[in-house]
Amino acid sequence: MAFMAENQKIDMKLRRNVVFCLICVAFVVFSGTSMATSNSVKTVRTEIYPECALNPESIIHLTMEHSARIQAARHQLESAEYNFKLFESRYTQFSPLKMGSKIERDQNSEYESELTVGIEKEYFDGSSVSAGVGTRETWGKDVDEDSGQFFRTRIQFPLFSSNRKLTRMIQRTFEENELYSSQLDYVNTIRGTIRNSLREYYDYIPRVQTLERLRAYKKDLVAFRNCEALSDRSDDCQLLDGEINLLTSRIQGWEIKVESLLIGIERWIGVPECEKYTVDSIDLDFKKMDYFGEFYVSAPYDEIYKRTIENDTELMVLKLIKINAIEKKHLAHEGKWDIFLTTEGKYNFNEHSDHISQDNYYEVSSGLTVKRFDKWVLRYTIQKADADIFYIDEKMKDRRLAMAADIRQKKVALLTTKKQVLSSRKSFESWEEIHRLKRESFLQETATTEDYLQSFRSMVNAMADRLDYENEYFDTIRDFDYICGTYFKALGINVAQLTNNGE
């Protein structure tokens, strides 16, 4: 019976303590709910672009908004960012509710219970601060019953460079590498997808112009074949019919190419129906002061190289990794010890001993935790950091050399292609004039059909060559836009900030 009475007494005291803590929990939950409500974030829905013309600028924006490939990379980056935040929150987390309870019994059947509830904040270097309230009870046979409530705070921080921070930084490196990789993938996906969209566009422009010219040549050739001057020249008409059929087949081949490129534009932009959009052409007039691509033609090598360096994400990521390696090396030099100072304060109130109220009082304590680490582990950490730094320096050096060589090659190709465009235009004009003269001679029967058709084919081929060189010019400009980060400027994206999310 005495044992049952003792258990009932314990149950009553535990229930009273639980009620006290539940009141504290309700306060914390209510405060948290209010904070979540006041800090709620509204999501903004992006509207679909209206019908517009396809040109280099609009393609950049349309691809950025509609490309499923870019959206997938963005969500992958968000996942990596949240994963990194999840990792850091494990070491820098705020615990809005921390409960603890204990009950002790000695050989004399004396009991002591304690129940606490509070909050705690931990930091990356191992520092922590906590605060809470609690209640305690003491009872037993032939023991004065004591009870009371208290408020307790506890602070812990490193006095010396913490080895704990070094260990956590090494662990964080693996998480950061995944984040940096996702950032690099996202930026490169934007650049690559827009580049592919513009590649299809720049290929489409000269090819659709070629197709239109071929159709015009066919129409002119059919009209010429049916002119009255050739009505009695059946052999010549038969040769002209053969050329018309050959031209028809060539036109059909170009129609396939043009349709395929239009589908390619649609695919990379992510717009389901390109028919809703008109495709703008580019007037490549080198006589204008600000002709298409003029900057890359006239700008010195150093200026283009500077733009390329400023927007190269791989160099940015390598710099961040190097900064981390230097920090780990610094911590390893000073991380031989783990010395933490802990201070604790406790204020006791509502104290009762044998049902008699006692005066309030406080308690203060402090202590040191000292830990010495293996020097070989630190030495290997320093050596690894040195190797990482040397590797990154050489990697960055090689990257800059590769970019410099690429710019020089593209610069030479661009200047040469410009000359080819200009010379091919002159060649085309010459063949147009030759064809005009051969046509007149053919009508006057002073030139053979073969001479006329040869001049016609040479004119068509010169036209196609001229547009092919323009296509190569567009492609080189597209490559310069790609390596110089022109897409990001048009989209208002700061690449340096984007690759600093993990900092």
Secondary structure as UniProt FT lines:
FT   HELIX           2..38
FT   STRAND          53..54
FT   HELIX           56..66
FT   HELIX           68..91
FT   STRAND          94..105
FT   TURN            107..108
FT   STRAND          110..122
FT   TURN            124..125
FT   STRAND          128..140
FT   TURN            141..142
FT   STRAND          146..158
FT   HELIX           163..225
FT   HELIX           228..230
FT   TURN            231..232
FT   HELIX           234..269
FT   HELIX           274..276
FT   STRAND          278..279
FT   TURN            286..287
FT   TURN            289..290
FT   TURN            292..293
FT   HELIX           294..298
FT   HELIX           301..310
FT   HELIX           313..334
FT   STRAND          337..353
FT   TURN            354..355
FT   STRAND          356..357
FT   STRAND          361..372
FT   HELIX           375..443
FT   TURN            444..445
FT   HELIX           449..484
FT   HELIX           486..491
FT   HELIX           495..498
FT   TURN            499..502
//
